[in-house]
Amino acid sequence: MKVKNIKVSIKSDEDIFKEVKGVWGKLEKGEKVKRHKGISFESLDVMRRVLTEERLRILKTIRQEHPQSVYQLAKILHRDIKNTSNDMQFLEQAGLVELKKTKDGREKTTPTVNYEKILLEIAV
């Protein structure tokens, strides 16, 4: 089984702009550009506000328990459904969780985590 990873990096707006400018230049020259998937945060502090202990617990629980809905996830975690739902929306916007809405009688939202590890990269 191949381990899937998601790369999280700390990059300033200036660093991201330089990276985009470099990719754009290669594309204009007709060069191939390697697809890069990951999430960048402006600072370590911003990353810590997103990847809190509770949100990491949510990610681990989704990966291990495969809940069929956000409601079921909240029950597994012994958390309030509203707080769990808010965290799920936040994690989805950050690109760390995929939420799939299905209607099998009652509409439900199934959370999935499609990676096994979060790799942190910090340039020095």
Jmol script that loads the backbone (N, CA, C; Angstrom):
load data "model"
ATOM      1  N   MET A   1       0.840  -1.183   0.000  1.00  0.00           N
ATOM      2  CA  MET A   1       0.000   0.000   0.000  1.00  0.00           C
ATOM      3  C   MET A   1       0.884   1.245   0.000  1.00  0.00           C
ATOM      4  N   LYS A   2       0.619   2.136  -0.891  1.00  0.00           N
ATOM      5  CA  LYS A   2       1.379   3.368  -0.996  1.00  0.00           C
ATOM      6  C   LYS A   2       0.859   4.374   0.029  1.00  0.00           C
ATOM      7  N   VAL A   3       1.777   4.983   0.771  1.00  0.00           N
ATOM      8  CA  VAL A   3       1.405   5.979   1.769  1.00  0.00           C
ATOM      9  C   VAL A   3       1.156   7.301   1.063  1.00  0.00           C
ATOM     10  N   LYS A   4      -0.009   7.868   1.311  1.00  0.00           N
ATOM     11  CA  LYS A   4      -0.334   9.168   0.737  1.00  0.00           C
ATOM     12  C   LYS A   4      -0.057  10.227   1.793  1.00  0.00           C
ATOM     13  N   ASN A   5       0.601  11.288   1.372  1.00  0.00           N
ATOM     14  CA  ASN A   5       0.953  12.368   2.283  1.00  0.00           C
ATOM     15  C   ASN A   5       0.387  13.681   1.780  1.00  0.00           C
ATOM     16  N   ILE A   6       0.166  14.591   2.704  1.00  0.00           N
ATOM     17  CA  ILE A   6      -0.188  15.954   2.340  1.00  0.00           C
ATOM     18  C   ILE A   6       0.912  16.844   2.914  1.00  0.00           C
ATOM     19  N   LYS A   7       1.406  17.734   2.083  1.00  0.00           N
ATOM     20  CA  LYS A   7       2.519  18.594   2.483  1.00  0.00           C
ATOM     21  C   LYS A   7       1.986  19.941   2.952  1.00  0.00           C
ATOM     22  N   VAL A   8       2.380  20.320   4.144  1.00  0.00           N
ATOM     23  CA  VAL A   8       2.028  21.613   4.717  1.00  0.00           C
ATOM     24  C   VAL A   8       3.319  22.400   4.850  1.00  0.00           C
ATOM     25  N   SER A   9       3.317  23.622   4.340  1.00  0.00           N
ATOM     26  CA  SER A   9       4.535  24.427   4.406  1.00  0.00           C
ATOM     27  C   SER A   9       4.244  25.812   4.973  1.00  0.00           C
ATOM     28  N   ILE A  10       5.294  26.424   5.464  1.00  0.00           N
ATOM     29  CA  ILE A  10       5.234  27.789   5.986  1.00  0.00           C
ATOM     30  C   ILE A  10       5.949  28.662   4.957  1.00  0.00           C
ATOM     31  N   LYS A  11       5.183  29.538   4.297  1.00  0.00           N
ATOM     32  CA  LYS A  11       5.748  30.418   3.269  1.00  0.00           C
ATOM     33  C   LYS A  11       5.130  31.798   3.402  1.00  0.00           C
ATOM     34  N   SER A  12       5.951  32.798   3.251  1.00  0.00           N
ATOM     35  CA  SER A  12       5.440  34.165   3.272  1.00  0.00           C
ATOM     36  C   SER A  12       4.722  34.453   1.965  1.00  0.00           C
ATOM     37  N   ASP A  13       3.938  35.512   1.953  1.00  0.00           N
ATOM     38  CA  ASP A  13       3.267  35.914   0.717  1.00  0.00           C
ATOM     39  C   ASP A  13       4.289  36.171  -0.385  1.00  0.00           C
ATOM     40  N   GLU A  14       5.421  36.734  -0.005  1.00  0.00           N
ATOM     41  CA  GLU A  14       6.483  37.034  -0.977  1.00  0.00           C
ATOM     42  C   GLU A  14       7.033  35.741  -1.597  1.00  0.00           C
ATOM     43  N   ASP A  15       7.248  34.717  -0.761  1.00  0.00           N
ATOM     44  CA  ASP A  15       7.752  33.435  -1.260  1.00  0.00           C
ATOM     45  C   ASP A  15       6.747  32.781  -2.210  1.00  0.00           C
ATOM     46  N   ILE A  16       5.471  32.842  -1.860  1.00  0.00           N
ATOM     47  CA  ILE A  16       4.433  32.261  -2.710  1.00  0.00           C
ATOM     48  C   ILE A  16       4.380  32.999  -4.044  1.00  0.00           C
ATOM     49  N   PHE A  17       4.484  34.331  -3.997  1.00  0.00           N
ATOM     50  CA  PHE A  17       4.470  35.131  -5.221  1.00  0.00           C
ATOM     51  C   PHE A  17       5.647  34.761  -6.126  1.00  0.00           C
ATOM     52  N   LYS A  18       6.835  34.588  -5.540  1.00  0.00           N
ATOM     53  CA  LYS A  18       8.016  34.204  -6.322  1.00  0.00           C
ATOM     54  C   LYS A  18       7.808  32.837  -6.972  1.00  0.00           C
ATOM     55  N   GLU A  19       7.220  31.913  -6.229  1.00  0.00           N
ATOM     56  CA  GLU A  19       6.965  30.570  -6.755  1.00  0.00           C
ATOM     57  C   GLU A  19       5.985  30.618  -7.925  1.00  0.00           C
ATOM     58  N   VAL A  20       4.914  31.382  -7.772  1.00  0.00           N
ATOM     59  CA  VAL A  20       3.913  31.514  -8.837  1.00  0.00           C
ATOM     60  C   VAL A  20       4.540  32.174 -10.063  1.00  0.00           C
ATOM     61  N   LYS A  21       5.355  33.200  -9.844  1.00  0.00           N
ATOM     62  CA  LYS A  21       6.016  33.890 -10.943  1.00  0.00           C
ATOM     63  C   LYS A  21       6.942  32.943 -11.707  1.00  0.00           C
ATOM     64  N   GLY A  22       7.650  32.076 -10.981  1.00  0.00           N
ATOM     65  CA  GLY A  22       8.531  31.104 -11.623  1.00  0.00           C
ATOM     66  C   GLY A  22       7.756  30.092 -12.455  1.00  0.00           C
ATOM     67  N   VAL A  23       6.647  29.608 -11.925  1.00  0.00           N
ATOM     68  CA  VAL A  23       5.801  28.657 -12.650  1.00  0.00           C
ATOM     69  C   VAL A  23       5.224  29.317 -13.889  1.00  0.00           C
ATOM     70  N   TRP A  24       4.759  30.544 -13.741  1.00  0.00           N
ATOM     71  CA  TRP A  24       4.182  31.275 -14.875  1.00  0.00           C
ATOM     72  C   TRP A  24       5.212  31.452 -15.988  1.00  0.00           C
ATOM     73  N   GLY A  25       6.442  31.769 -15.595  1.00  0.00           N
ATOM     74  CA  GLY A  25       7.513  31.931 -16.578  1.00  0.00           C
ATOM     75  C   GLY A  25       7.779  30.647 -17.348  1.00  0.00           C
ATOM     76  N   LYS A  26       7.780  29.517 -16.654  1.00  0.00           N
ATOM     77  CA  LYS A  26       7.983  28.221 -17.318  1.00  0.00           C
ATOM     78  C   LYS A  26       6.843  27.917 -18.277  1.00  0.00           C
ATOM     79  N   LEU A  27       5.621  28.214 -17.847  1.00  0.00           N
ATOM     80  CA  LEU A  27       4.467  27.960 -18.700  1.00  0.00           C
ATOM     81  C   LEU A  27       4.501  28.811 -19.968  1.00  0.00           C
ATOM     82  N   GLU A  28       4.930  30.064 -19.829  1.00  0.00           N
ATOM     83  CA  GLU A  28       5.028  30.948 -20.995  1.00  0.00           C
ATOM     84  C   GLU A  28       6.059  30.439 -21.995  1.00  0.00           C
ATOM     85  N   LYS A  29       7.115  29.773 -21.515  1.00  0.00           N
ATOM     86  CA  LYS A  29       8.156  29.223 -22.380  1.00  0.00           C
ATOM     87  C   LYS A  29       7.759  27.862 -22.952  1.00  0.00           C
ATOM     88  N   GLY A  30       6.607  27.349 -22.512  1.00  0.00           N
ATOM     89  CA  GLY A  30       6.140  26.055 -22.996  1.00  0.00           C
ATOM     90  C   GLY A  30       6.748  24.878 -22.255  1.00  0.00           C
ATOM     91  N   GLU A  31       7.409  25.152 -21.155  1.00  0.00           N
ATOM     92  CA  GLU A  31       8.015  24.079 -20.369  1.00  0.00           C
ATOM     93  C   GLU A  31       6.949  23.388 -19.516  1.00  0.00           C
ATOM     94  N   LYS A  32       7.214  22.122 -19.224  1.00  0.00           N
ATOM     95  CA  LYS A  32       6.308  21.393 -18.349  1.00  0.00           C
ATOM     96  C   LYS A  32       6.581  21.787 -16.900  1.00  0.00           C
ATOM     97  N   VAL A  33       5.508  21.826 -16.137  1.00  0.00           N
ATOM     98  CA  VAL A  33       5.625  22.175 -14.725  1.00  0.00           C
ATOM     99  C   VAL A  33       5.092  21.012 -13.909  1.00  0.00           C
ATOM    100  N   LYS A  34       5.863  20.581 -12.946  1.00  0.00           N
ATOM    101  CA  LYS A  34       5.454  19.474 -12.084  1.00  0.00           C
ATOM    102  C   LYS A  34       4.310  19.935 -11.187  1.00  0.00           C
ATOM    103  N   ARG A  35       3.260  19.119 -11.147  1.00  0.00           N
ATOM    104  CA  ARG A  35       2.102  19.468 -10.323  1.00  0.00           C
ATOM    105  C   ARG A  35       2.482  19.397  -8.853  1.00  0.00           C
ATOM    106  N   HIS A  36       2.106  20.419  -8.137  1.00  0.00           N
ATOM    107  CA  HIS A  36       2.461  20.543  -6.730  1.00  0.00           C
ATOM    108  C   HIS A  36       1.171  20.653  -5.927  1.00  0.00           C
ATOM    109  N   LYS A  37       0.978  19.732  -5.004  1.00  0.00           N
ATOM    110  CA  LYS A  37      -0.216  19.790  -4.183  1.00  0.00           C
ATOM    111  C   LYS A  37       0.200  19.912  -2.730  1.00  0.00           C
ATOM    112  N   GLY A  38      -0.398  20.852  -2.066  1.00  0.00           N
ATOM    113  CA  GLY A  38      -0.098  21.045  -0.661  1.00  0.00           C
ATOM    114  C   GLY A  38      -0.800  22.276  -0.142  1.00  0.00           C
ATOM    115  N   ILE A  39      -0.544  22.567   1.108  1.00  0.00           N
ATOM    116  CA  ILE A  39      -1.167  23.703   1.766  1.00  0.00           C
ATOM    117  C   ILE A  39      -0.056  24.561   2.355  1.00  0.00           C
ATOM    118  N   SER A  40      -0.140  25.858   2.131  1.00  0.00           N
ATOM    119  CA  SER A  40       0.859  26.772   2.678  1.00  0.00           C
ATOM    120  C   SER A  40       0.213  27.724   3.670  1.00  0.00           C
ATOM    121  N   PHE A  41       0.926  27.987   4.731  1.00  0.00           N
ATOM    122  CA  PHE A  41       0.499  28.959   5.731  1.00  0.00           C
ATOM    123  C   PHE A  41       1.515  30.083   5.780  1.00  0.00           C
ATOM    124  N   GLU A  42       1.031  31.257   6.100  1.00  0.00           N
ATOM    125  CA  GLU A  42       1.887  32.440   6.145  1.00  0.00           C
ATOM    126  C   GLU A  42       2.919  32.361   7.264  1.00  0.00           C
ATOM    127  N   SER A  43       2.554  31.756   8.374  1.00  0.00           N
ATOM    128  CA  SER A  43       3.467  31.665   9.513  1.00  0.00           C
ATOM    129  C   SER A  43       3.132  30.428  10.335  1.00  0.00           C
ATOM    130  N   LEU A  44       4.037  30.068  11.210  1.00  0.00           N
ATOM    131  CA  LEU A  44       3.821  28.939  12.107  1.00  0.00           C
ATOM    132  C   LEU A  44       2.644  29.213  13.036  1.00  0.00           C
ATOM    133  N   ASP A  45       2.498  30.450  13.442  1.00  0.00           N
ATOM    134  CA  ASP A  45       1.383  30.836  14.310  1.00  0.00           C
ATOM    135  C   ASP A  45       0.035  30.602  13.623  1.00  0.00           C
ATOM    136  N   VAL A  46      -0.067  30.972  12.346  1.00  0.00           N
ATOM    137  CA  VAL A  46      -1.307  30.761  11.589  1.00  0.00           C
ATOM    138  C   VAL A  46      -1.579  29.264  11.456  1.00  0.00           C
ATOM    139  N   MET A  47      -0.535  28.490  11.193  1.00  0.00           N
ATOM    140  CA  MET A  47      -0.713  27.045  11.075  1.00  0.00           C
ATOM    141  C   MET A  47      -1.213  26.448  12.388  1.00  0.00           C
ATOM    142  N   ARG A  48      -0.673  26.910  13.496  1.00  0.00           N
ATOM    143  CA  ARG A  48      -1.100  26.407  14.810  1.00  0.00           C
ATOM    144  C   ARG A  48      -2.560  26.738  15.095  1.00  0.00           C
ATOM    145  N   ARG A  49      -3.050  27.872  14.581  1.00  0.00           N
ATOM    146  CA  ARG A  49      -4.458  28.228  14.775  1.00  0.00           C
ATOM    147  C   ARG A  49      -5.364  27.334  13.938  1.00  0.00           C
ATOM    148  N   VAL A  50      -4.865  26.830  12.823  1.00  0.00           N
ATOM    149  CA  VAL A  50      -5.657  25.940  11.972  1.00  0.00           C
ATOM    150  C   VAL A  50      -5.556  24.498  12.466  1.00  0.00           C
ATOM    151  N   LEU A  51      -4.349  24.023  12.677  1.00  0.00           N
ATOM    152  CA  LEU A  51      -4.125  22.640  13.092  1.00  0.00           C
ATOM    153  C   LEU A  51      -4.030  22.536  14.613  1.00  0.00           C
ATOM    154  N   THR A  52      -5.139  22.774  15.273  1.00  0.00           N
ATOM    155  CA  THR A  52      -5.192  22.664  16.729  1.00  0.00           C
ATOM    156  C   THR A  52      -5.192  21.188  17.135  1.00  0.00           C
ATOM    157  N   GLU A  53      -4.960  20.924  18.397  1.00  0.00           N
ATOM    158  CA  GLU A  53      -5.002  19.542  18.900  1.00  0.00           C
ATOM    159  C   GLU A  53      -6.358  18.903  18.611  1.00  0.00           C
ATOM    160  N   GLU A  54      -7.433  19.656  18.806  1.00  0.00           N
ATOM    161  CA  GLU A  54      -8.775  19.116  18.588  1.00  0.00           C
ATOM    162  C   GLU A  54      -9.020  18.804  17.109  1.00  0.00           C
ATOM    163  N   ARG A  55      -8.567  19.657  16.227  1.00  0.00           N
ATOM    164  CA  ARG A  55      -8.753  19.407  14.794  1.00  0.00           C
ATOM    165  C   ARG A  55      -7.893  18.235  14.327  1.00  0.00           C
ATOM    166  N   LEU A  56      -6.714  18.081  14.888  1.00  0.00           N
ATOM    167  CA  LEU A  56      -5.896  16.907  14.564  1.00  0.00           C
ATOM    168  C   LEU A  56      -6.573  15.634  15.070  1.00  0.00           C
ATOM    169  N   ARG A  57      -7.217  15.704  16.218  1.00  0.00           N
ATOM    170  CA  ARG A  57      -7.976  14.564  16.751  1.00  0.00           C
ATOM    171  C   ARG A  57      -9.127  14.209  15.807  1.00  0.00           C
ATOM    172  N   ILE A  58      -9.776  15.236  15.266  1.00  0.00           N
ATOM    173  CA  ILE A  58     -10.856  15.020  14.294  1.00  0.00           C
ATOM    174  C   ILE A  58     -10.321  14.295  13.065  1.00  0.00           C
ATOM    175  N   LEU A  59      -9.188  14.756  12.526  1.00  0.00           N
ATOM    176  CA  LEU A  59      -8.595  14.134  11.334  1.00  0.00           C
ATOM    177  C   LEU A  59      -8.248  12.664  11.597  1.00  0.00           C
ATOM    178  N   LYS A  60      -7.633  12.389  12.752  1.00  0.00           N
ATOM    179  CA  LYS A  60      -7.271  11.012  13.100  1.00  0.00           C
ATOM    180  C   LYS A  60      -8.511  10.136  13.237  1.00  0.00           C
ATOM    181  N   THR A  61      -9.552  10.674  13.855  1.00  0.00           N
ATOM    182  CA  THR A  61     -10.780   9.911  14.050  1.00  0.00           C
ATOM    183  C   THR A  61     -11.444   9.588  12.721  1.00  0.00           C
ATOM    184  N   ILE A  62     -11.483  10.554  11.816  1.00  0.00           N
ATOM    185  CA  ILE A  62     -12.062  10.304  10.484  1.00  0.00           C
ATOM    186  C   ILE A  62     -11.276   9.207   9.782  1.00  0.00           C
ATOM    187  N   ARG A  63      -9.976   9.287   9.842  1.00  0.00           N
ATOM    188  CA  ARG A  63      -9.105   8.314   9.173  1.00  0.00           C
ATOM    189  C   ARG A  63      -9.286   6.910   9.749  1.00  0.00           C
ATOM    190  N   GLN A  64      -9.420   6.805  11.075  1.00  0.00           N
ATOM    191  CA  GLN A  64      -9.496   5.499  11.729  1.00  0.00           C
ATOM    192  C   GLN A  64     -10.906   4.920  11.779  1.00  0.00           C
ATOM    193  N   GLU A  65     -11.905   5.768  12.024  1.00  0.00           N
ATOM    194  CA  GLU A  65     -13.265   5.284  12.266  1.00  0.00           C
ATOM    195  C   GLU A  65     -14.183   5.323  11.040  1.00  0.00           C
ATOM    196  N   HIS A  66     -13.834   6.104  10.030  1.00  0.00           N
ATOM    197  CA  HIS A  66     -14.643   6.252   8.811  1.00  0.00           C
ATOM    198  C   HIS A  66     -16.120   6.554   9.117  1.00  0.00           C
ATOM    199  N   PRO A  67     -16.388   7.651   9.822  1.00  0.00           N
ATOM    200  CA  PRO A  67     -17.792   7.966  10.141  1.00  0.00           C
ATOM    201  C   PRO A  67     -18.591   8.234   8.871  1.00  0.00           C
ATOM    202  N   GLN A  68     -19.859   7.866   8.877  1.00  0.00           N
ATOM    203  CA  GLN A  68     -20.717   8.027   7.715  1.00  0.00           C
ATOM    204  C   GLN A  68     -21.362   9.410   7.649  1.00  0.00           C
ATOM    205  N   SER A  69     -21.202  10.203   8.713  1.00  0.00           N
ATOM    206  CA  SER A  69     -21.763  11.548   8.723  1.00  0.00           C
ATOM    207  C   SER A  69     -21.025  12.395   9.757  1.00  0.00           C
ATOM    208  N   VAL A  70     -21.196  13.708   9.655  1.00  0.00           N
ATOM    209  CA  VAL A  70     -20.609  14.617  10.642  1.00  0.00           C
ATOM    210  C   VAL A  70     -21.280  14.382  12.000  1.00  0.00           C
ATOM    211  N   TYR A  71     -22.570  14.063  11.974  1.00  0.00           N
ATOM    212  CA  TYR A  71     -23.288  13.757  13.215  1.00  0.00           C
ATOM    213  C   TYR A  71     -22.656  12.543  13.909  1.00  0.00           C
ATOM    214  N   GLN A  72     -22.387  11.483  13.142  1.00  0.00           N
ATOM    215  CA  GLN A  72     -21.770  10.290  13.721  1.00  0.00           C
ATOM    216  C   GLN A  72     -20.371  10.611  14.244  1.00  0.00           C
ATOM    217  N   LEU A  73     -19.625  11.445  13.522  1.00  0.00           N
ATOM    218  CA  LEU A  73     -18.300  11.869  13.967  1.00  0.00           C
ATOM    219  C   LEU A  73     -18.386  12.579  15.308  1.00  0.00           C
ATOM    220  N   ALA A  74     -19.346  13.492  15.447  1.00  0.00           N
ATOM    221  CA  ALA A  74     -19.525  14.219  16.705  1.00  0.00           C
ATOM    222  C   ALA A  74     -19.818  13.259  17.847  1.00  0.00           C
ATOM    223  N   LYS A  75     -20.631  12.241  17.590  1.00  0.00           N
ATOM    224  CA  LYS A  75     -20.952  11.244  18.618  1.00  0.00           C
ATOM    225  C   LYS A  75     -19.704  10.451  19.019  1.00  0.00           C
ATOM    226  N   ILE A  76     -18.903  10.047  18.036  1.00  0.00           N
ATOM    227  CA  ILE A  76     -17.674   9.304  18.331  1.00  0.00           C
ATOM    228  C   ILE A  76     -16.733  10.145  19.196  1.00  0.00           C
ATOM    229  N   LEU A  77     -16.647  11.439  18.868  1.00  0.00           N
ATOM    230  CA  LEU A  77     -15.736  12.349  19.570  1.00  0.00           C
ATOM    231  C   LEU A  77     -16.310  12.869  20.892  1.00  0.00           C
ATOM    232  N   HIS A  78     -17.601  12.598  21.142  1.00  0.00           N
ATOM    233  CA  HIS A  78     -18.299  13.138  22.315  1.00  0.00           C
ATOM    234  C   HIS A  78     -18.238  14.663  22.318  1.00  0.00           C
ATOM    235  N   ARG A  79     -18.558  15.242  21.134  1.00  0.00           N
ATOM    236  CA  ARG A  79     -18.538  16.691  20.953  1.00  0.00           C
ATOM    237  C   ARG A  79     -19.909  17.172  20.494  1.00  0.00           C
ATOM    238  N   ASP A  80     -20.136  18.447  20.683  1.00  0.00           N
ATOM    239  CA  ASP A  80     -21.346  19.100  20.203  1.00  0.00           C
ATOM    240  C   ASP A  80     -21.342  19.072  18.671  1.00  0.00           C
ATOM    241  N   ILE A  81     -22.494  18.779  18.068  1.00  0.00           N
ATOM    242  CA  ILE A  81     -22.594  18.672  16.608  1.00  0.00           C
ATOM    243  C   ILE A  81     -22.273  20.005  15.937  1.00  0.00           C
ATOM    244  N   LYS A  82     -22.704  21.115  16.516  1.00  0.00           N
ATOM    245  CA  LYS A  82     -22.449  22.430  15.903  1.00  0.00           C
ATOM    246  C   LYS A  82     -20.954  22.738  15.869  1.00  0.00           C
ATOM    247  N   ASN A  83     -20.261  22.497  16.973  1.00  0.00           N
ATOM    248  CA  ASN A  83     -18.812  22.751  17.009  1.00  0.00           C
ATOM    249  C   ASN A  83     -18.061  21.827  16.054  1.00  0.00           C
ATOM    250  N   THR A  84     -18.500  20.570  15.995  1.00  0.00           N
ATOM    251  CA  THR A  84     -17.875  19.618  15.079  1.00  0.00           C
ATOM    252  C   THR A  84     -18.102  20.056  13.635  1.00  0.00           C
ATOM    253  N   SER A  85     -19.312  20.461  13.326  1.00  0.00           N
ATOM    254  CA  SER A  85     -19.646  20.917  11.978  1.00  0.00           C
ATOM    255  C   SER A  85     -18.829  22.153  11.602  1.00  0.00           C
ATOM    256  N   ASN A  86     -18.684  23.080  12.523  1.00  0.00           N
ATOM    257  CA  ASN A  86     -17.878  24.282  12.264  1.00  0.00           C
ATOM    258  C   ASN A  86     -16.421  23.909  11.966  1.00  0.00           C
ATOM    259  N   ASP A  87     -15.867  22.993  12.769  1.00  0.00           N
ATOM    260  CA  ASP A  87     -14.488  22.557  12.528  1.00  0.00           C
ATOM    261  C   ASP A  87     -14.363  21.849  11.184  1.00  0.00           C
ATOM    262  N   MET A  88     -15.379  21.076  10.818  1.00  0.00           N
ATOM    263  CA  MET A  88     -15.342  20.373   9.538  1.00  0.00           C
ATOM    264  C   MET A  88     -15.338  21.362   8.370  1.00  0.00           C
ATOM    265  N   GLN A  89     -16.159  22.399   8.453  1.00  0.00           N
ATOM    266  CA  GLN A  89     -16.182  23.420   7.397  1.00  0.00           C
ATOM    267  C   GLN A  89     -14.823  24.108   7.290  1.00  0.00           C
ATOM    268  N   PHE A  90     -14.230  24.397   8.432  1.00  0.00           N
ATOM    269  CA  PHE A  90     -12.922  25.051   8.475  1.00  0.00           C
ATOM    270  C   PHE A  90     -11.854  24.157   7.857  1.00  0.00           C
ATOM    271  N   LEU A  91     -11.857  22.871   8.226  1.00  0.00           N
ATOM    272  CA  LEU A  91     -10.872  21.928   7.687  1.00  0.00           C
ATOM    273  C   LEU A  91     -11.064  21.698   6.191  1.00  0.00           C
ATOM    274  N   GLU A  92     -12.321  21.732   5.743  1.00  0.00           N
ATOM    275  CA  GLU A  92     -12.584  21.590   4.304  1.00  0.00           C
ATOM    276  C   GLU A  92     -12.024  22.796   3.546  1.00  0.00           C
ATOM    277  N   GLN A  93     -12.242  23.992   4.070  1.00  0.00           N
ATOM    278  CA  GLN A  93     -11.731  25.196   3.410  1.00  0.00           C
ATOM    279  C   GLN A  93     -10.207  25.197   3.368  1.00  0.00           C
ATOM    280  N   ALA A  94      -9.583  24.604   4.380  1.00  0.00           N
ATOM    281  CA  ALA A  94      -8.117  24.528   4.416  1.00  0.00           C
ATOM    282  C   ALA A  94      -7.592  23.420   3.495  1.00  0.00           C
ATOM    283  N   GLY A  95      -8.480  22.583   2.962  1.00  0.00           N
ATOM    284  CA  GLY A  95      -8.076  21.517   2.065  1.00  0.00           C
ATOM    285  C   GLY A  95      -7.626  20.250   2.779  1.00  0.00           C
ATOM    286  N   LEU A  96      -7.984  20.107   4.058  1.00  0.00           N
ATOM    287  CA  LEU A  96      -7.554  18.948   4.834  1.00  0.00           C
ATOM    288  C   LEU A  96      -8.607  17.844   4.939  1.00  0.00           C
ATOM    289  N   VAL A  97      -9.852  18.173   4.594  1.00  0.00           N
ATOM    290  CA  VAL A  97     -10.955  17.209   4.661  1.00  0.00           C
ATOM    291  C   VAL A  97     -11.817  17.381   3.424  1.00  0.00           C
ATOM    292  N   GLU A  98     -12.358  16.275   2.940  1.00  0.00           N
ATOM    293  CA  GLU A  98     -13.323  16.324   1.846  1.00  0.00           C
ATOM    294  C   GLU A  98     -14.682  15.980   2.431  1.00  0.00           C
ATOM    295  N   LEU A  99     -15.678  16.817   2.149  1.00  0.00           N
ATOM    296  CA  LEU A  99     -17.037  16.575   2.618  1.00  0.00           C
ATOM    297  C   LEU A  99     -17.912  16.233   1.431  1.00  0.00           C
ATOM    298  N   LYS A 100     -18.549  15.075   1.491  1.00  0.00           N
ATOM    299  CA  LYS A 100     -19.402  14.622   0.399  1.00  0.00           C
ATOM    300  C   LYS A 100     -20.841  14.549   0.891  1.00  0.00           C
ATOM    301  N   LYS A 101     -21.716  15.323   0.246  1.00  0.00           N
ATOM    302  CA  LYS A 101     -23.135  15.319   0.613  1.00  0.00           C
ATOM    303  C   LYS A 101     -23.852  14.235  -0.166  1.00  0.00           C
ATOM    304  N   THR A 102     -24.625  13.442   0.552  1.00  0.00           N
ATOM    305  CA  THR A 102     -25.417  12.383  -0.071  1.00  0.00           C
ATOM    306  C   THR A 102     -26.834  12.442   0.476  1.00  0.00           C
ATOM    307  N   LYS A 103     -27.745  11.931  -0.295  1.00  0.00           N
ATOM    308  CA  LYS A 103     -29.132  11.904   0.144  1.00  0.00           C
ATOM    309  C   LYS A 103     -29.641  10.475   0.013  1.00  0.00           C
ATOM    310  N   ASP A 104     -29.608   9.770   1.109  1.00  0.00           N
ATOM    311  CA  ASP A 104     -30.105   8.402   1.180  1.00  0.00           C
ATOM    312  C   ASP A 104     -31.238   8.421   2.199  1.00  0.00           C
ATOM    313  N   GLY A 105     -32.386   8.902   1.750  1.00  0.00           N
ATOM    314  CA  GLY A 105     -33.475   9.170   2.685  1.00  0.00           C
ATOM    315  C   GLY A 105     -33.276  10.557   3.266  1.00  0.00           C
ATOM    316  N   ARG A 106     -32.403  10.651   4.224  1.00  0.00           N
ATOM    317  CA  ARG A 106     -32.074  11.922   4.869  1.00  0.00           C
ATOM    318  C   ARG A 106     -30.719  12.405   4.349  1.00  0.00           C
ATOM    319  N   GLU A 107     -30.600  13.698   4.106  1.00  0.00           N
ATOM    320  CA  GLU A 107     -29.331  14.227   3.611  1.00  0.00           C
ATOM    321  C   GLU A 107     -28.281  14.142   4.711  1.00  0.00           C
ATOM    322  N   LYS A 108     -27.084  13.686   4.318  1.00  0.00           N
ATOM    323  CA  LYS A 108     -25.982  13.631   5.275  1.00  0.00           C
ATOM    324  C   LYS A 108     -24.690  14.041   4.589  1.00  0.00           C
ATOM    325  N   THR A 109     -23.746  14.467   5.399  1.00  0.00           N
ATOM    326  CA  THR A 109     -22.440  14.884   4.902  1.00  0.00           C
ATOM    327  C   THR A 109     -21.403  13.923   5.449  1.00  0.00           C
ATOM    328  N   THR A 110     -20.708  13.238   4.543  1.00  0.00           N
ATOM    329  CA  THR A 110     -19.704  12.253   4.943  1.00  0.00           C
ATOM    330  C   THR A 110     -18.310  12.856   4.821  1.00  0.00           C
ATOM    331  N   PRO A 111     -17.558  12.888   5.932  1.00  0.00           N
ATOM    332  CA  PRO A 111     -16.193  13.423   5.882  1.00  0.00           C
ATOM    333  C   PRO A 111     -15.188  12.337   5.500  1.00  0.00           C
ATOM    334  N   THR A 112     -14.200  12.706   4.700  1.00  0.00           N
ATOM    335  CA  THR A 112     -13.124  11.779   4.364  1.00  0.00           C
ATOM    336  C   THR A 112     -11.774  12.487   4.441  1.00  0.00           C
ATOM    337  N   VAL A 113     -10.777  11.720   4.814  1.00  0.00           N
ATOM    338  CA  VAL A 113      -9.390  12.174   4.848  1.00  0.00           C
ATOM    339  C   VAL A 113      -8.643  11.245   3.912  1.00  0.00           C
ATOM    340  N   ASN A 114      -8.126  11.780   2.807  1.00  0.00           N
ATOM    341  CA  ASN A 114      -7.505  10.968   1.760  1.00  0.00           C
ATOM    342  C   ASN A 114      -5.985  10.924   1.838  1.00  0.00           C
ATOM    343  N   TYR A 115      -5.438  10.984   3.025  1.00  0.00           N
ATOM    344  CA  TYR A 115      -3.993  10.903   3.207  1.00  0.00           C
ATOM    345  C   TYR A 115      -3.732  10.253   4.553  1.00  0.00           C
ATOM    346  N   GLU A 116      -2.494   9.797   4.734  1.00  0.00           N
ATOM    347  CA  GLU A 116      -2.129   9.125   5.978  1.00  0.00           C
ATOM    348  C   GLU A 116      -1.223   9.967   6.857  1.00  0.00           C
ATOM    349  N   LYS A 117      -0.511  10.896   6.245  1.00  0.00           N
ATOM    350  CA  LYS A 117       0.442  11.714   7.004  1.00  0.00           C
ATOM    351  C   LYS A 117       0.354  13.168   6.564  1.00  0.00           C
ATOM    352  N   ILE A 118       0.635  14.041   7.509  1.00  0.00           N
ATOM    353  CA  ILE A 118       0.808  15.470   7.210  1.00  0.00           C
ATOM    354  C   ILE A 118       2.294  15.746   7.405  1.00  0.00           C
ATOM    355  N   LEU A 119       2.929  16.173   6.332  1.00  0.00           N
ATOM    356  CA  LEU A 119       4.360  16.488   6.384  1.00  0.00           C
ATOM    357  C   LEU A 119       4.518  17.997   6.467  1.00  0.00           C
ATOM    358  N   LEU A 120       5.281  18.460   7.437  1.00  0.00           N
ATOM    359  CA  LEU A 120       5.504  19.890   7.632  1.00  0.00           C
ATOM    360  C   LEU A 120       6.864  20.285   7.080  1.00  0.00           C
ATOM    361  N   GLU A 121       6.854  21.310   6.232  1.00  0.00           N
ATOM    362  CA  GLU A 121       8.096  21.815   5.644  1.00  0.00           C
ATOM    363  C   GLU A 121       8.257  23.276   6.022  1.00  0.00           C
ATOM    364  N   ILE A 122       9.388  23.595   6.649  1.00  0.00           N
ATOM    365  CA  ILE A 122       9.669  24.975   7.045  1.00  0.00           C
ATOM    366  C   ILE A 122      11.035  25.359   6.468  1.00  0.00           C
ATOM    367  N   ALA A 123      11.032  26.363   5.614  1.00  0.00           N
ATOM    368  CA  ALA A 123      12.295  26.844   5.044  1.00  0.00           C
ATOM    369  C   ALA A 123      13.035  27.672   6.091  1.00  0.00           C
ATOM    370  N   VAL A 124      14.345  27.520   6.136  1.00  0.00           N
ATOM    371  CA  VAL A 124      15.152  28.312   7.071  1.00  0.00           C
ATOM    372  C   VAL A 124      16.106  29.198   6.324  1.00  0.00           C
TER     373      VAL A 124
END
end "model"
wireframe off; spacefill off
backbone 0.3
color backbone group
